[in-house]
């Protein structure tokens, strides 16, 4: 039976992923990690952590114990807690805002990876995935704007490409990828949904199903890639 962990399990996509995985017959445990407590329910085992506090991440991973077959980092921030952002122009750039975006969207997931990679199995397939975004693709940037969010997601993509290379040397069957979930109807994207066709605005459940389908078909050859909800690769 598979053991899974969802970091950011209280968010829209994270909660949907947790529910879907817990309903699968081949899954024995779903460790749901969030800053606010998640309710224990059947296969769901709650843990608390703070994305900005690496010690709490290390403690949560130690509390999980044993190996994990699937880890999904479903954390992220587009708008700061004070309501500012994303920047529409370079004139809105500020060091504090940029540091905030990088702390949540790149440094936090990197800290999680540091502590979960040692508990991935070496003798079978394992997947480490982080929710990224198409706007983190440098080659796909045609509109500009959203400077800190774009840059922090691009950094996340590069971090995962780099750790995937290292992971391949010790875990030949493992896969590490970043995933674009599509435009999902969550509080994170709600202020920016105007103009999105209804058929391209996903519920968290629909996006989570797509992402799990993509994960199911991943092979080590695609490790390090940025992959969209429909299974297509997105160029960096």
Secondary structure, DSSP 8 states (H G I E B T S, - for coil): -EEEEEETTTSHHHHHHHHHHHT-TTEEEEEEEESS----BTTEEEEE--TT-HHHHHHHHHHH-S-BSEEEE----SS-TTS----SSGGG--HHHHHHHHIIIIIHHHHHHHHHGGGB-SSS-EEEEEE--GGG-STT--S---HHHHHHHHHHHHHHHHHHHHHHHH-TTEEEEEEE--EE-STTTGGG-TT--GGGEE-HHHHHHHHHHHHHT--GGGTT-EEETTS-EE--
